[in-house]
Amino acid sequence: MDDRLTEYDIPGSSLSDRRPSELKNHELRFWLKYRNDSAKGLRTKAQLVKRVEEYISQGKDSFLVDPDPNLLCTKRKVSKQGASCSGVDSSSDVPIKLKVKFPQAGWGSRLDKMLLFTKAEMNKYNENSGKWLGSSHHSVPTSWKKGKTFLEDEYLKNIECTSDKKHFYFRIKVQKIWSTMLTKILKKHAPAGFKLGTEKAGGESDEHDLSNEKKDFVRKLQLDEDDINELDPAKSEKWKSERRYRFTSCKFHIISHRQRNHETFAKSLMHPKSFTSRHTSHGIKYESEAISAYAKQINSRSMPVQVFKSGLVVYKKKSCTKPFGLLEVKCPETKFLVTPLEACSDSNFCCENIDGKCKLKVQGQMEITGAEWCDFVVLTKKGMSVEKIAFNRHYWSDLERKLLLYYYGHFIDFAAAEMLLRHNTAGL
């Protein structure tokens, strides 16, 4: 049984052998509505007629959706046929997920293969993506510029589409987490009569799905234990070069929240600008004093502790077998003349924000080193506080997923290209 809606099932959805120019404006809008086109931004009859003619010339006029939010037209057809509709649950108004066989040919990113987007829809997308081009944000806020921005969005470049007389098909190679997210979004915002079909196209995209050039890039980043031990914190050229193409824990927070301008962001990670201020100078000045005070306090509790500095620690995904922890030291210059307890009255103080940026950094450091705990030390002129933070496996798993998504989804493109350029320039 075919439950696809036709012009015979929806009154007013047919041209009835008339030319589009013979219809009135409200009839043209109704005709477009049945094709899931809101016609927003189309103000004149000429614009409406042109849009209808585009549907007809591209063969999209036969793709109808139920205009009723309760799917009355679809249910009416099911009732007339005396059978249950495979696409609609009679006890629910929510479209169910179907198994659809995707075409093998005809795929492409050309616009004539896609659903038509209205100017209002493109404007809304630009606004939500942080690329809103209003009169106060751009010197030429034209419709052409807004449309160009919409079409050049990097998320659209990987989408391909094809269609037949019954369906539009879209495909994009995504990781499982994004596939699940896209499915939820489509279910939530699907128009009336929309049916979601799925076809598994492969497993998660990770380092095993990379091109040969990128796999070679990853291999060059691998270090053995002797190499790692030689990377002391003296900030030698070797130390800097090994950090260049890796995510460091101090950047975990900003990386996990990044959504756009990936090329600029990748360059800032690979080539960080040197930074110093009175706050950082103060922290460096009193860091050794804080470490000595911490060791003295712990040893006084009959808990012998040995504190040592480490250089670049590379993530090896194996736990440390020794009773091992981390020491994170903060010597806040702005709170130096008060006790740590008094400093906590400020909601922006690092101890009060331990669940924010600092938590991502500390949890990342514990996973990378294999430590099960971290002592978070704050030293001021009036005292010292020590807070023990336990490793949170669930929290790290979520953070690791975000970091891997960004590394293999965005960062590696720019990092691999730069490494290749450096090698070619050096004649390697």
JOBEL-V224116 format. One record per residue. N is the residue number from 1. RES is the residue in one letter. PHI is phi in degrees with one decimal (999 if undefined). PSI is psi in degrees with one decimal (* if undefined). OMEGA is omega in degrees with one decimal (* if undefined). Layout:
BEGIN
n=N res=RES phi=PHI psi=PSI omega=OMEGA
n=N res=RES phi=PHI psi=PSI omega=OMEGA
END
This chain:
BEGIN
n=1 res=M phi=999 psi=136.4 omega=-179.9
n=2 res=D phi=-100.4 psi=113.8 omega=-179.7
n=3 res=D phi=-96.5 psi=11.8 omega=179.5
n=4 res=R phi=-70.0 psi=134.3 omega=-180.0
n=5 res=L phi=-75.4 psi=142.1 omega=176.1
n=6 res=T phi=-122.9 psi=175.9 omega=179.7
n=7 res=E phi=-64.3 psi=-21.2 omega=178.6
n=8 res=Y phi=-75.6 psi=-20.0 omega=-177.1
n=9 res=D phi=-89.1 psi=-19.8 omega=-176.1
n=10 res=I phi=-123.6 psi=107.7 omega=179.3
n=11 res=P phi=-59.8 psi=134.5 omega=177.6
n=12 res=G phi=88.9 psi=-0.8 omega=-177.9
n=13 res=S phi=-90.6 psi=-3.6 omega=-177.8
n=14 res=S phi=-107.2 psi=150.0 omega=175.2
n=15 res=L phi=-77.7 psi=-15.9 omega=178.6
n=16 res=S phi=54.5 psi=49.6 omega=177.9
n=17 res=D phi=62.6 psi=18.4 omega=176.7
n=18 res=R phi=-100.2 psi=153.1 omega=172.7
n=19 res=R phi=-77.4 psi=148.6 omega=179.4
n=20 res=P phi=-53.6 psi=-34.7 omega=-178.6
n=21 res=S phi=-67.6 psi=-15.9 omega=-179.5
n=22 res=E phi=-85.4 psi=-11.1 omega=-179.6
n=23 res=L phi=-86.2 psi=154.1 omega=175.4
n=24 res=K phi=-81.8 psi=166.5 omega=-176.2
n=25 res=N phi=-57.8 psi=-44.5 omega=-177.1
n=26 res=H phi=-68.2 psi=-29.2 omega=176.7
n=27 res=E phi=-70.8 psi=-38.9 omega=176.9
n=28 res=L phi=-63.9 psi=-40.3 omega=179.0
n=29 res=R phi=-65.9 psi=-40.8 omega=177.0
n=30 res=F phi=-61.7 psi=-43.1 omega=-179.7
n=31 res=W phi=-59.8 psi=-43.0 omega=179.3
n=32 res=L phi=-69.6 psi=-36.4 omega=-179.7
n=33 res=K phi=-60.1 psi=-38.2 omega=179.7
n=34 res=Y phi=-69.8 psi=-13.6 omega=174.3
n=35 res=R phi=-101.9 psi=17.7 omega=178.8
n=36 res=N phi=63.3 psi=34.6 omega=177.5
n=37 res=D phi=-115.8 psi=116.4 omega=-177.2
n=38 res=S phi=-73.4 psi=-15.0 omega=-179.8
n=39 res=A phi=62.0 psi=21.8 omega=177.2
n=40 res=K phi=-67.1 psi=139.6 omega=-179.3
n=41 res=G phi=88.7 psi=-9.4 omega=177.7
n=42 res=L phi=-95.0 psi=106.3 omega=-171.8
n=43 res=R phi=-100.3 psi=-30.1 omega=-174.9
n=44 res=T phi=-108.7 psi=163.0 omega=178.8
n=45 res=K phi=-65.1 psi=-36.2 omega=179.9
n=46 res=A phi=-60.4 psi=-39.5 omega=178.8
n=47 res=Q phi=-67.5 psi=-40.2 omega=178.9
n=48 res=L phi=-65.1 psi=-44.3 omega=179.5
n=49 res=V phi=-62.0 psi=-43.1 omega=179.6
n=50 res=K phi=-61.4 psi=-40.5 omega=179.6
n=51 res=R phi=-65.0 psi=-43.6 omega=179.0
n=52 res=V phi=-62.2 psi=-43.8 omega=-180.0
n=53 res=E phi=-63.9 psi=-31.9 omega=176.8
n=54 res=E phi=-65.3 psi=-42.5 omega=177.2
n=55 res=Y phi=-59.3 psi=-44.6 omega=-176.8
n=56 res=I phi=-67.5 psi=-45.6 omega=-177.1
n=57 res=S phi=-65.8 psi=-28.4 omega=-178.9
n=58 res=Q phi=-95.3 psi=3.5 omega=177.5
n=59 res=G phi=72.7 psi=22.1 omega=-177.7
n=60 res=K phi=-98.7 psi=1.8 omega=-177.0
n=61 res=D phi=-72.4 psi=-18.6 omega=-178.6
n=62 res=S phi=-87.8 psi=-2.9 omega=179.9
n=63 res=F phi=-92.4 psi=98.6 omega=-175.9
n=64 res=L phi=-108.2 psi=149.6 omega=173.9
n=65 res=V phi=-122.5 psi=155.7 omega=179.3
n=66 res=D phi=-71.1 psi=119.5 omega=-177.9
n=67 res=P phi=-74.8 psi=-13.3 omega=-177.3
n=68 res=D phi=-90.3 psi=131.4 omega=-179.0
n=69 res=P phi=-62.7 psi=-21.7 omega=179.1
n=70 res=N phi=-97.3 psi=9.1 omega=176.7
n=71 res=L phi=58.7 psi=40.8 omega=-177.2
n=72 res=L phi=-64.5 psi=-40.3 omega=-179.5
n=73 res=C phi=-63.7 psi=-40.8 omega=179.4
n=74 res=T phi=-66.6 psi=-43.8 omega=-179.6
n=75 res=K phi=-67.7 psi=-32.9 omega=177.8
n=76 res=R phi=-64.6 psi=-41.0 omega=179.0
n=77 res=K phi=-66.5 psi=-40.3 omega=178.3
n=78 res=V phi=-61.8 psi=-42.4 omega=-179.5
n=79 res=S phi=-63.6 psi=-40.8 omega=-179.8
n=80 res=K phi=-66.0 psi=-35.7 omega=-179.0
n=81 res=Q phi=-78.9 psi=-13.1 omega=177.4
n=82 res=G phi=69.0 psi=29.0 omega=-178.8
n=83 res=A phi=-141.9 psi=162.5 omega=178.3
n=84 res=S phi=-79.6 psi=134.2 omega=178.6
n=85 res=C phi=-76.4 psi=128.2 omega=-177.1
n=86 res=S phi=-69.6 psi=-17.1 omega=-175.9
n=87 res=G phi=-101.6 psi=-4.7 omega=-175.7
n=88 res=V phi=-132.1 psi=130.8 omega=174.0
n=89 res=D phi=-83.7 psi=118.8 omega=-175.3
n=90 res=S phi=-63.1 psi=-18.4 omega=179.8
n=91 res=S phi=-97.5 psi=2.7 omega=-177.1
n=92 res=S phi=-146.3 psi=150.9 omega=177.2
n=93 res=D phi=-94.5 psi=2.1 omega=-177.3
n=94 res=V phi=-91.5 psi=125.8 omega=178.2
n=95 res=P phi=-60.1 psi=139.3 omega=179.1
n=96 res=I phi=-95.5 psi=164.8 omega=-176.8
n=97 res=K phi=-84.0 psi=132.0 omega=-179.4
n=98 res=L phi=-108.6 psi=159.4 omega=170.2
n=99 res=K phi=-94.5 psi=118.1 omega=-175.9
n=100 res=V phi=-121.0 psi=137.9 omega=176.4
n=101 res=K phi=-87.7 psi=114.2 omega=-177.0
n=102 res=F phi=-77.3 psi=142.9 omega=178.0
n=103 res=P phi=-63.0 psi=152.8 omega=178.7
n=104 res=Q phi=-92.6 psi=-19.4 omega=-176.6
n=105 res=A phi=-130.8 psi=169.9 omega=176.6
n=106 res=G phi=89.0 psi=6.3 omega=-177.4
n=107 res=W phi=-78.1 psi=147.1 omega=176.7
n=108 res=G phi=-176.6 psi=168.8 omega=-179.3
n=109 res=S phi=-105.6 psi=8.0 omega=179.1
n=110 res=R phi=-65.4 psi=146.2 omega=-175.0
n=111 res=L phi=-65.9 psi=-28.7 omega=-177.7
n=112 res=D phi=-71.9 psi=-7.0 omega=175.0
n=113 res=K phi=-93.1 psi=-10.9 omega=-173.7
n=114 res=M phi=-96.4 psi=164.0 omega=166.3
n=115 res=L phi=-63.6 psi=151.0 omega=-179.5
n=116 res=L phi=-80.2 psi=135.3 omega=177.9
n=117 res=F phi=-104.3 psi=136.4 omega=176.6
n=118 res=T phi=-83.8 psi=163.0 omega=178.4
n=119 res=K phi=-61.9 psi=-38.9 omega=179.6
n=120 res=A phi=-63.5 psi=-39.1 omega=179.3
n=121 res=E phi=-66.7 psi=-39.1 omega=178.0
n=122 res=M phi=-66.7 psi=-40.8 omega=178.1
n=123 res=N phi=-61.9 psi=-42.8 omega=-179.3
n=124 res=K phi=-64.7 psi=-39.8 omega=178.8
n=125 res=Y phi=-64.2 psi=-45.1 omega=179.2
n=126 res=N phi=-59.8 psi=-40.1 omega=-179.1
n=127 res=E phi=-65.3 psi=-46.8 omega=-177.6
n=128 res=N phi=-69.4 psi=-26.1 omega=-178.4
n=129 res=S phi=-87.6 psi=3.3 omega=179.8
n=130 res=G phi=83.5 psi=12.3 omega=-178.0
n=131 res=K phi=-117.2 psi=31.8 omega=-178.2
n=132 res=W phi=-63.7 psi=126.3 omega=-175.6
n=133 res=L phi=-111.4 psi=76.5 omega=177.0
n=134 res=G phi=-89.2 psi=178.0 omega=-177.0
n=135 res=S phi=-63.5 psi=-25.9 omega=-179.6
n=136 res=S phi=-88.2 psi=-5.2 omega=-176.9
n=137 res=H phi=-114.1 psi=-11.1 omega=-177.3
n=138 res=H phi=-151.0 psi=142.1 omega=-176.7
n=139 res=S phi=-72.9 psi=-22.8 omega=179.8
n=140 res=V phi=-128.2 psi=74.8 omega=-176.3
n=141 res=P phi=-78.5 psi=58.6 omega=-176.6
n=142 res=T phi=-89.7 psi=161.7 omega=177.0
n=143 res=S phi=-62.8 psi=-36.3 omega=178.7
n=144 res=W phi=-61.4 psi=-43.8 omega=-179.5
n=145 res=K phi=-65.2 psi=-41.3 omega=179.8
n=146 res=K phi=-65.7 psi=-42.0 omega=178.1
n=147 res=G phi=-64.7 psi=-39.4 omega=179.0
n=148 res=K phi=-64.3 psi=-41.4 omega=177.7
n=149 res=T phi=-61.8 psi=-41.4 omega=179.7
n=150 res=F phi=-62.3 psi=-47.1 omega=-175.2
n=151 res=L phi=-73.7 psi=-23.1 omega=-178.9
n=152 res=E phi=-90.8 psi=1.7 omega=180.0
n=153 res=D phi=-60.0 psi=134.2 omega=-174.2
n=154 res=E phi=-63.6 psi=-24.5 omega=-179.6
n=155 res=Y phi=-73.7 psi=-21.7 omega=179.9
n=156 res=L phi=-86.1 psi=-18.6 omega=-174.8
n=157 res=K phi=-66.1 psi=-27.5 omega=-176.6
n=158 res=N phi=-94.4 psi=3.4 omega=-178.7
n=159 res=I phi=-93.0 psi=131.4 omega=174.6
n=160 res=E phi=-119.4 psi=153.6 omega=-175.4
n=161 res=C phi=-140.8 psi=151.5 omega=168.5
n=162 res=T phi=-150.9 psi=171.2 omega=-176.7
n=163 res=S phi=-153.3 psi=160.9 omega=170.5
n=164 res=D phi=-134.1 psi=-164.3 omega=-176.9
n=165 res=K phi=-71.6 psi=-10.6 omega=-174.2
n=166 res=K phi=-116.3 psi=-34.2 omega=-172.4
n=167 res=H phi=-138.6 psi=158.8 omega=162.0
n=168 res=F phi=-102.6 psi=139.1 omega=-179.6
n=169 res=Y phi=-121.3 psi=133.3 omega=176.7
n=170 res=F phi=-123.8 psi=146.1 omega=176.3
n=171 res=R phi=-144.5 psi=147.1 omega=176.4
n=172 res=I phi=-155.6 psi=137.9 omega=178.9
n=173 res=K phi=-79.5 psi=110.0 omega=-176.8
n=174 res=V phi=-129.9 psi=162.8 omega=174.6
n=175 res=Q phi=-80.5 psi=161.1 omega=-173.7
n=176 res=K phi=-56.2 psi=-38.2 omega=-177.7
n=177 res=I phi=-64.0 psi=-38.6 omega=179.0
n=178 res=W phi=-74.3 psi=-33.6 omega=177.4
n=179 res=S phi=-60.9 psi=-43.6 omega=177.9
n=180 res=T phi=-63.7 psi=-41.8 omega=-179.4
n=181 res=M phi=-64.9 psi=-43.2 omega=179.3
n=182 res=L phi=-62.5 psi=-39.2 omega=178.8
n=183 res=T phi=-61.9 psi=-42.7 omega=179.4
n=184 res=K phi=-64.8 psi=-41.0 omega=-180.0
n=185 res=I phi=-64.1 psi=-44.3 omega=-179.4
n=186 res=L phi=-63.6 psi=-39.8 omega=178.6
n=187 res=K phi=-64.2 psi=-39.5 omega=-175.9
n=188 res=K phi=-71.7 psi=-39.7 omega=-173.2
n=189 res=H phi=-107.4 psi=11.9 omega=-177.3
n=190 res=A phi=-66.7 psi=138.3 omega=176.3
n=191 res=P phi=-70.7 psi=165.8 omega=178.7
n=192 res=A phi=-58.7 psi=134.6 omega=179.5
n=193 res=G phi=85.2 psi=-0.5 omega=-178.3
n=194 res=F phi=-75.6 psi=135.7 omega=177.9
n=195 res=K phi=-121.5 psi=130.1 omega=-177.8
n=196 res=L phi=-97.0 psi=116.5 omega=177.1
n=197 res=G phi=-107.3 psi=147.2 omega=-178.8
n=198 res=T phi=-130.5 psi=150.3 omega=173.0
n=199 res=E phi=-148.4 psi=122.7 omega=-178.3
n=200 res=K phi=-68.7 psi=128.3 omega=-177.0
n=201 res=A phi=-114.2 psi=6.8 omega=179.9
n=202 res=G phi=144.7 psi=175.1 omega=-179.4
n=203 res=G phi=-84.4 psi=-163.6 omega=-178.5
n=204 res=E phi=-67.8 psi=145.7 omega=175.5
n=205 res=S phi=-86.6 psi=118.5 omega=178.5
n=206 res=D phi=-143.6 psi=-154.7 omega=-176.9
n=207 res=E phi=-64.9 psi=-18.2 omega=180.0
n=208 res=H phi=-80.8 psi=-13.4 omega=-179.2
n=209 res=D phi=-99.6 psi=11.7 omega=-175.1
n=210 res=L phi=-81.5 psi=160.7 omega=173.6
n=211 res=S phi=-70.0 psi=166.3 omega=-179.5
n=212 res=N phi=-60.9 psi=-37.1 omega=179.6
n=213 res=E phi=-63.5 psi=-41.5 omega=-178.7
n=214 res=K phi=-74.7 psi=-33.2 omega=175.0
n=215 res=K phi=-63.8 psi=-38.7 omega=177.2
n=216 res=D phi=-64.5 psi=-37.6 omega=177.2
n=217 res=F phi=-61.6 psi=-44.9 omega=-179.9
n=218 res=V phi=-64.4 psi=-40.4 omega=179.4
n=219 res=R phi=-62.2 psi=-36.6 omega=-179.3
n=220 res=K phi=-69.2 psi=-18.3 omega=179.1
n=221 res=L phi=-84.3 psi=-12.9 omega=-177.1
n=222 res=Q phi=-73.1 psi=137.2 omega=-179.5
n=223 res=L phi=-127.7 psi=146.8 omega=172.6
n=224 res=D phi=-90.4 psi=174.9 omega=-174.6
n=225 res=E phi=-60.2 psi=-38.3 omega=-179.4
n=226 res=D phi=-64.9 psi=-41.4 omega=178.7
n=227 res=D phi=-62.8 psi=-41.8 omega=-177.9
n=228 res=I phi=-64.5 psi=-42.4 omega=-177.9
n=229 res=N phi=-64.9 psi=-24.6 omega=-178.9
n=230 res=E phi=-80.0 psi=-12.2 omega=-177.0
n=231 res=L phi=-86.6 psi=82.1 omega=179.8
n=232 res=D phi=-81.5 psi=167.6 omega=-176.5
n=233 res=P phi=-79.3 psi=22.6 omega=-178.5
n=234 res=A phi=-78.4 psi=-0.5 omega=178.7
n=235 res=K phi=58.7 psi=47.5 omega=175.0
n=236 res=S phi=-74.1 psi=174.6 omega=179.2
n=237 res=E phi=-63.8 psi=-36.9 omega=178.0
n=238 res=K phi=-63.9 psi=-42.0 omega=178.9
n=239 res=W phi=-61.9 psi=-43.5 omega=-179.9
n=240 res=K phi=-67.2 psi=-42.2 omega=-177.2
n=241 res=S phi=-66.8 psi=-34.7 omega=179.7
n=242 res=E phi=-73.2 psi=-27.2 omega=177.1
n=243 res=R phi=-78.9 psi=-22.7 omega=-170.2
n=244 res=R phi=-57.5 psi=-41.4 omega=-173.7
n=245 res=Y phi=-107.6 psi=21.6 omega=178.6
n=246 res=R phi=-122.0 psi=153.5 omega=172.1
n=247 res=F phi=-84.6 psi=126.9 omega=177.3
n=248 res=T phi=-101.0 psi=152.3 omega=-171.8
n=249 res=S phi=-60.1 psi=-30.1 omega=-178.8
n=250 res=C phi=-68.8 psi=-13.7 omega=-179.9
n=251 res=K phi=-106.2 psi=2.2 omega=-175.3
n=252 res=F phi=-59.0 psi=-39.7 omega=-176.4
n=253 res=H phi=-63.7 psi=-51.5 omega=-176.6
n=254 res=I phi=-68.9 psi=-33.1 omega=178.4
n=255 res=I phi=-66.8 psi=-43.7 omega=-176.1
n=256 res=S phi=-68.5 psi=-15.3 omega=179.9
n=257 res=H phi=-108.6 psi=2.1 omega=-175.8
n=258 res=R phi=-74.3 psi=137.1 omega=-177.8
n=259 res=Q phi=-130.1 psi=-17.5 omega=-178.0
n=260 res=R phi=-152.8 psi=179.2 omega=-177.8
n=261 res=N phi=52.1 psi=50.7 omega=-171.5
n=262 res=H phi=-69.9 psi=-35.0 omega=-179.1
n=263 res=E phi=-65.9 psi=-46.2 omega=178.3
n=264 res=T phi=-61.8 psi=-42.0 omega=-179.1
n=265 res=F phi=-66.0 psi=-42.0 omega=179.4
n=266 res=A phi=-61.4 psi=-41.0 omega=179.1
n=267 res=K phi=-64.9 psi=-36.9 omega=179.1
n=268 res=S phi=-68.0 psi=-30.5 omega=176.8
n=269 res=L phi=-73.7 psi=-39.5 omega=-178.3
n=270 res=M phi=-77.0 psi=-28.1 omega=-177.9
n=271 res=H phi=-130.9 psi=68.0 omega=-179.1
n=272 res=P phi=-66.3 psi=140.2 omega=178.4
n=273 res=K phi=-78.5 psi=141.9 omega=177.6
n=274 res=S phi=-65.8 psi=138.4 omega=-175.9
n=275 res=F phi=-138.1 psi=136.7 omega=174.4
n=276 res=T phi=-149.3 psi=148.8 omega=178.8
n=277 res=S phi=-153.6 psi=175.2 omega=179.6
n=278 res=R phi=-65.9 psi=-27.2 omega=179.8
n=279 res=H phi=-71.0 psi=-46.4 omega=179.3
n=280 res=T phi=-68.8 psi=-36.8 omega=178.6
n=281 res=S phi=-63.9 psi=-39.0 omega=178.0
n=282 res=H phi=-64.4 psi=-43.7 omega=-179.5
n=283 res=G phi=-62.7 psi=-42.3 omega=178.8
n=284 res=I phi=-65.3 psi=-38.3 omega=-177.7
n=285 res=K phi=-63.0 psi=-41.1 omega=-174.0
n=286 res=Y phi=-101.5 psi=4.2 omega=-177.8
n=287 res=E phi=-62.6 psi=-46.9 omega=-179.0
n=288 res=S phi=-64.3 psi=-35.9 omega=177.6
n=289 res=E phi=-64.7 psi=-40.0 omega=179.1
n=290 res=A phi=-65.4 psi=-40.0 omega=179.7
n=291 res=I phi=-65.2 psi=-41.8 omega=178.7
n=292 res=S phi=-64.5 psi=-42.9 omega=179.4
n=293 res=A phi=-64.1 psi=-38.3 omega=179.1
n=294 res=Y phi=-65.0 psi=-48.2 omega=-179.2
n=295 res=A phi=-61.2 psi=-39.4 omega=179.7
n=296 res=K phi=-64.7 psi=-42.8 omega=-179.2
n=297 res=Q phi=-66.2 psi=-43.1 omega=-178.8
n=298 res=I phi=-68.1 psi=-41.6 omega=179.5
n=299 res=N phi=-65.5 psi=-30.2 omega=179.2
n=300 res=S phi=-68.3 psi=-16.4 omega=178.9
n=301 res=R phi=-94.9 psi=17.0 omega=-177.9
n=302 res=S phi=59.1 psi=36.5 omega=177.2
n=303 res=M phi=-124.3 psi=81.2 omega=-176.1
n=304 res=P phi=-54.6 psi=134.1 omega=-179.3
n=305 res=V phi=-139.3 psi=141.0 omega=175.8
n=306 res=Q phi=-117.3 psi=122.1 omega=-178.0
n=307 res=V phi=-107.0 psi=129.2 omega=177.5
n=308 res=F phi=-141.7 psi=152.3 omega=179.2
n=309 res=K phi=-86.7 psi=150.6 omega=177.8
n=310 res=S phi=-122.3 psi=157.9 omega=177.7
n=311 res=G phi=-91.9 psi=-134.7 omega=179.0
n=312 res=L phi=-77.9 psi=118.9 omega=178.3
n=313 res=V phi=-103.3 psi=118.9 omega=-178.1
n=314 res=V phi=-95.7 psi=134.9 omega=-177.6
n=315 res=Y phi=-64.8 psi=119.4 omega=-178.7
n=316 res=K phi=-116.6 psi=0.7 omega=179.0
n=317 res=K phi=55.2 psi=46.2 omega=173.4
n=318 res=K phi=-146.8 psi=139.7 omega=-173.8
n=319 res=S phi=-78.2 psi=152.6 omega=175.9
n=320 res=C phi=-81.3 psi=136.6 omega=-175.6
n=321 res=T phi=-90.2 psi=-12.5 omega=-178.2
n=322 res=K phi=-90.8 psi=158.6 omega=173.7
n=323 res=P phi=-65.8 psi=94.6 omega=-165.4
n=324 res=F phi=-130.5 psi=137.7 omega=177.5
n=325 res=G phi=-142.3 psi=179.3 omega=179.9
n=326 res=L phi=-113.9 psi=156.3 omega=175.3
n=327 res=L phi=-125.4 psi=115.8 omega=177.5
n=328 res=E phi=-108.8 psi=120.1 omega=-174.0
n=329 res=V phi=-110.7 psi=133.4 omega=174.5
n=330 res=K phi=-127.7 psi=127.9 omega=175.8
n=331 res=C phi=-123.2 psi=80.8 omega=-173.3
n=332 res=P phi=-68.6 psi=121.1 omega=-178.2
n=333 res=E phi=-66.7 psi=-35.2 omega=-176.9
n=334 res=T phi=-74.2 psi=-16.7 omega=-179.5
n=335 res=K phi=-115.9 psi=19.5 omega=-171.9
n=336 res=F phi=-66.7 psi=-27.9 omega=-174.5
n=337 res=L phi=-96.0 psi=8.0 omega=177.6
n=338 res=V phi=-125.6 psi=167.1 omega=178.0
n=339 res=T phi=-75.6 psi=156.8 omega=176.9
n=340 res=P phi=-56.3 psi=-35.2 omega=178.9
n=341 res=L phi=-65.1 psi=-42.9 omega=177.8
n=342 res=E phi=-66.8 psi=-33.6 omega=179.3
n=343 res=A phi=-64.9 psi=-28.9 omega=-178.4
n=344 res=C phi=-70.5 psi=-10.0 omega=175.6
n=345 res=S phi=-68.9 psi=-16.3 omega=176.3
n=346 res=D phi=-88.8 psi=118.2 omega=-176.6
n=347 res=S phi=-64.7 psi=-18.7 omega=179.8
n=348 res=N phi=-90.3 psi=-1.5 omega=-178.2
n=349 res=F phi=-68.8 psi=148.8 omega=-172.5
n=350 res=C phi=-60.3 psi=-35.2 omega=-180.0
n=351 res=C phi=-67.3 psi=-32.6 omega=179.0
n=352 res=E phi=-77.0 psi=-20.9 omega=-179.3
n=353 res=N phi=-108.1 psi=33.1 omega=-176.0
n=354 res=I phi=-65.3 psi=-19.2 omega=179.3
n=355 res=D phi=-89.5 psi=1.6 omega=-178.0
n=356 res=G phi=-96.8 psi=-127.2 omega=-176.4
n=357 res=K phi=-59.5 psi=-39.3 omega=-176.4
n=358 res=C phi=-65.7 psi=-34.3 omega=-179.4
n=359 res=K phi=-65.2 psi=-41.4 omega=178.7
n=360 res=L phi=-61.7 psi=-42.2 omega=-179.9
n=361 res=K phi=-64.4 psi=-47.8 omega=-176.2
n=362 res=V phi=-67.6 psi=-44.6 omega=179.1
n=363 res=Q phi=-62.9 psi=-38.1 omega=177.1
n=364 res=G phi=-64.9 psi=-42.1 omega=179.1
n=365 res=Q phi=-63.4 psi=-38.7 omega=-179.9
n=366 res=M phi=-66.3 psi=-41.4 omega=178.6
n=367 res=E phi=-66.7 psi=-42.0 omega=-177.5
n=368 res=I phi=-64.8 psi=-40.3 omega=-177.4
n=369 res=T phi=-89.2 psi=-17.0 omega=-176.1
n=370 res=G phi=86.9 psi=9.7 omega=179.9
n=371 res=A phi=-74.6 psi=148.8 omega=179.3
n=372 res=E phi=-100.5 psi=-8.7 omega=-179.9
n=373 res=W phi=-153.5 psi=163.4 omega=177.2
n=374 res=C phi=-141.4 psi=129.9 omega=173.7
n=375 res=D phi=-90.9 psi=117.7 omega=-178.5
n=376 res=F phi=-96.9 psi=110.8 omega=-172.7
n=377 res=V phi=-107.8 psi=132.4 omega=174.4
n=378 res=V phi=-122.1 psi=123.2 omega=-178.6
n=379 res=L phi=-116.9 psi=129.2 omega=171.0
n=380 res=T phi=-127.4 psi=178.4 omega=179.6
n=381 res=K phi=-67.4 psi=-23.4 omega=-175.6
n=382 res=K phi=-99.4 psi=2.1 omega=179.6
n=383 res=G phi=157.4 psi=-176.5 omega=-178.3
n=384 res=M phi=-141.1 psi=142.8 omega=175.2
n=385 res=S phi=-122.7 psi=145.9 omega=178.7
n=386 res=V phi=-128.3 psi=121.3 omega=178.4
n=387 res=E phi=-121.0 psi=125.3 omega=-179.7
n=388 res=K phi=-89.8 psi=127.4 omega=-179.7
n=389 res=I phi=-112.8 psi=126.1 omega=179.8
n=390 res=A phi=-88.2 psi=153.1 omega=178.4
n=391 res=F phi=-72.9 psi=134.2 omega=-178.6
n=392 res=N phi=-112.0 psi=101.9 omega=-176.0
n=393 res=R phi=-63.0 psi=-41.4 omega=-179.1
n=394 res=H phi=-64.8 psi=-42.3 omega=180.0
n=395 res=Y phi=-63.2 psi=-43.1 omega=-179.3
n=396 res=W phi=-66.1 psi=-39.0 omega=-179.1
n=397 res=S phi=-58.4 psi=-41.7 omega=178.8
n=398 res=D phi=-67.6 psi=-41.8 omega=179.5
n=399 res=L phi=-66.4 psi=-42.6 omega=-179.8
n=400 res=E phi=-60.9 psi=-40.0 omega=178.8
n=401 res=R phi=-60.2 psi=-43.4 omega=179.9
n=402 res=K phi=-65.7 psi=-40.8 omega=-179.2
n=403 res=L phi=-66.5 psi=-42.4 omega=179.0
n=404 res=L phi=-66.2 psi=-38.9 omega=177.4
n=405 res=L phi=-59.1 psi=-42.8 omega=-177.4
n=406 res=Y phi=-75.0 psi=-38.2 omega=-177.8
n=407 res=Y phi=-64.3 psi=-51.6 omega=-176.3
n=408 res=Y phi=-84.5 psi=-15.5 omega=178.8
n=409 res=G phi=-90.9 psi=-26.8 omega=-175.3
n=410 res=H phi=-136.4 psi=-56.5 omega=-169.0
n=411 res=F phi=-61.2 psi=-41.3 omega=-174.0
n=412 res=I phi=-62.7 psi=-28.3 omega=178.6
n=413 res=D phi=-59.9 psi=-46.4 omega=-177.1
n=414 res=F phi=-79.2 psi=-36.7 omega=-178.9
n=415 res=A phi=-66.8 psi=-45.1 omega=-179.7
n=416 res=A phi=-64.7 psi=-39.0 omega=179.3
n=417 res=A phi=-65.1 psi=-39.5 omega=-179.7
n=418 res=E phi=-69.9 psi=-41.5 omega=179.0
n=419 res=M phi=-61.5 psi=-41.9 omega=178.4
n=420 res=L phi=-62.7 psi=-41.2 omega=178.9
n=421 res=L phi=-64.5 psi=-40.6 omega=179.0
n=422 res=R phi=-63.3 psi=-42.4 omega=-179.3
n=423 res=H phi=-67.2 psi=-40.3 omega=179.1
n=424 res=N phi=-66.2 psi=-38.7 omega=179.6
n=425 res=T phi=-66.4 psi=-36.8 omega=-179.7
n=426 res=A phi=-81.2 psi=-5.3 omega=178.6
n=427 res=G phi=79.3 psi=24.5 omega=-179.5
n=428 res=L phi=-88.4 psi=* omega=*
END
